[in-house]
Amino acid sequence: MSEKLKTAVVGIGKITDMHTAALVNLKESQFTAVCSRNMQKAKEYALKYGVNAYTDVTEMVTKEKIDVVIILTPHPNHKEPTIAALKAGAHVLIEKPLASSLEDCDAMLEVSRNTGRQIGMIYQRRWFRPVMRVKEAIDAGKIGTPAFGTVNMLGWRNKEYYDSDPWRGTWADEGGGVLVNQAPHQIDLLQWYMGEIDELYGHWSNINHPYIEVDDTANAIIKFKNGGIGNIIVSNAQKPGIYGKVHVHGKSGASVGVQTDAGAMFVAGMSIILAPPVLDVWSVPGEEKMIENWNQEDSDFFNSLEKPLDYFHERNIEDFLLAILEGRKPLITGEEGRVTVEIFTAIYRSTRDNTPVKWPLKPEQGNDYDGRL
């Protein structure tokens, strides 16, 4: 394989420019093509970058000899273009979540295994420096066995946000609400930090968004296989949005935690108030006083970036391209992306059945969308 990978995007929406910018900037990428179901839209977008436009993924990958495709379609529409790209010979990077159903996840992962082509995930918060500090401390045993992990993501989405795209706020086109669209970032970090899950009991609701079909709030209690427990609280109904946090408390008595988001939470394509991610809990023996220095260092770095969100997406994409070139797995595999889908699926099923859900989860044959309908 050549040093540069021929890359393409599928889906044109509010986040496409961020991904395209990375594919243009990265030395491992030769941005080559764009695909959309709307040819006029595809041509207009392709013209900006001097690349070719397509409406068919298989045709695009085959004709252009594409090595890597990034999937940027709405969540329930990830499966079809992913499978088409894999079967045509490309590796696939998917904007979170992997899919909106386990059935779709497993179909994509099966084709990935059969074709030998990789699936990777976009969860760019893993590249935040404070997030990495927490992971390194846990892996180094600085807090002992992770015993209690928490997610608190208290955000707000208004009617203008849901009106900004026709697919938002619908089961059919978004696949879910806060659990499927906003919370996966923090849920991904929780499972990354805490490890394999044994059981989950949860509940979702729509508190103050009568104009949408989907969940705006959810909570869950998790039992992990290492004996630890976890708690998830996520909401788009907290006005104003205040923060997203992931904390891990260890058996040694030490704790580490990160505030990944602060202030008014990011509203896709409409408003954005950037605040640097920071460590907000750090009681590792001998390191308690380091948190101030680390936060200053990490905040200075974040604030030095012209476009912080673009930067961390680019690092995520760069890792996937390098993984293909180096013949290794990316930091976030499709299999790991499935875990986040398992978690929100378990919350939907637990709400429906009013009972804990055991791991591993398998696709259901029913027609109620895991309790969402």
Buried (B, 14 or more C-beta within 10 A) or exposed (E): EEEBBBBBBBBBBEBBBBBBBBBEEBEBBBBBBBBBBEEEBBBBBBEEBEBBBBBBBBBBBEBBEBBBBBBBBBBBBBBBBBBBBBBBBBBBBBBBBBBBBBBBBBBBBEBBEEBEBBBBBBBBBBBBBBBEBBBEBBEEEBBEBBBBBBBBBBBBBBEEBBEBBEBBBBBEBBBBBBBBBBBBBBBBBBBBBBBEBBBBBBBBBBEEBEEBBBBBBBBBBBBBEBEBBBBBBBBBBBBEBBBBBBBBBBBBEBBBBBBBBBEBBBBBEEEEEBBBBBBBBBBBEEBEEBBEEBBEEBBEEBEEEEEBBBBBBBBBBBBBBBBBBEEEBBBBBBBBBBBBBBBBBBBBBBBBEEEBBEBEBEBBEEEEBBBBE
